Amino acid sequence: MAQEDIVLKLTPAEINLVLEGIGNLPFIKVYALVGKIQAQASAQIGQEPPAPAPGAGQDG
């Protein structure tokens, strides 16, 4: 069964709050989701997604 995409309309502040919340979860579980959110948001506001922080993901 294929999963459908869901389109949400959130402000940048709301997106940052969501990212802050999932940032408290283990990196290994959320890194792909964080990247997907950042890529989609950046495309909509015309910016390049930020590069991963050095050493990111070495905790989990």
N, C-alpha and C positions, 0 to 999 in steps of 0.2 A: 504494500500500500504506500503510494507516494505521499509525502507530506506537502501540504500547500503552504505557500508563503503568506504571511500576515503582514499587512502594511500598517504601521503605527505612525501617528503624527505627534511628535514630541518636540519641545523646545530644546535648544542646546543645553540649557540648565538642567532640564529633566533627563536628557541623555547622560550628562555628567553624573547626575545622582544615581542613575542605574549602573553606570560603570563603577562608581564608587562602591556601591553595594556589592556588586559581583566581584569587585577587587578584593573583598575580604574572604573569598572562597579560594581553595587551592588553585594555583596558576594552571596546573596540568588539566584541570576540569574546564577552565573558562578562557584559555588563551585564544582559541579559535573563534569563540563568540565575541570576545573583545575586539579582535582583529576585524571581524565582519562588521561589527557596529561602527568601528572607526573608519573603515574603508567606505561604507555607505554614507556615513555622515560627511566625511571629507569630500566625497564626490558631489554631494548636494550643495555644499558651501564653497566648492571650488578650491580646495586645499589638498595638498599631498598628505597622506596619512603619516603620523609620526613614526620614526624609526623605533624599534624596540629598545628599551633601556639596556645598557650593558649588564650582563649577568641576570637578566630577567628570566624567571622560570627555574632558577637553580635551587629554590627553596622547597618546591613540591615534588 
